[in-house]
């Protein structure tokens, strides 16, 4: 599933008509892990403090 997501995002990013959609999908790939890591560290900090 993730491989299909990456391939689809790259293909869409290279097509001029839907380049913004593809770029948005690729940006989401970077944003989601950052948000998840922040949430994880926040929960760990709340439990230990």
N, C-alpha and C positions, 0 to 999 in steps of 0.2 A: 504493500500500500504506500509507504513513504516514497519508494522509488518511482511509482507512477505519479505521485504528487510533484516530485522534483522534475521529472521529464515533462509533465504538462506545464508546469510553471516556466520552464526554460523555453519550451516551444512557444507558449503564449507571449513571453517577453521578447521573442525575436520577430514576432509578427507586428507590423506597424499598427494595424487596426485595433489590436487588443494588447498592446505593449504595456499599458498602465495596469491592466488586470494581472498580467504575468509578473510585472515588477512588484505589485502588491502582494502576490502570493510568495515571491521570494523574500520580501521584507518580513512577512509573517513568519517565515521559517526562522529568522533571526530573533524576532521579538518574543515569540512564544517561549523558547527556552529561558530567555532572560527573565520574563515574568514568573515562570515556574520556579526558577532558582531563587528569585527574590521572595516569593511566597514561602518556599521551603526554609530559607534562612530566617525569615521572620517568625515562622512557627517554632523553629528550634530555639531562637532567642527568647521567645515568650515562655517556652516551657522551662528553660534553664534559669530564667530570671525571675 
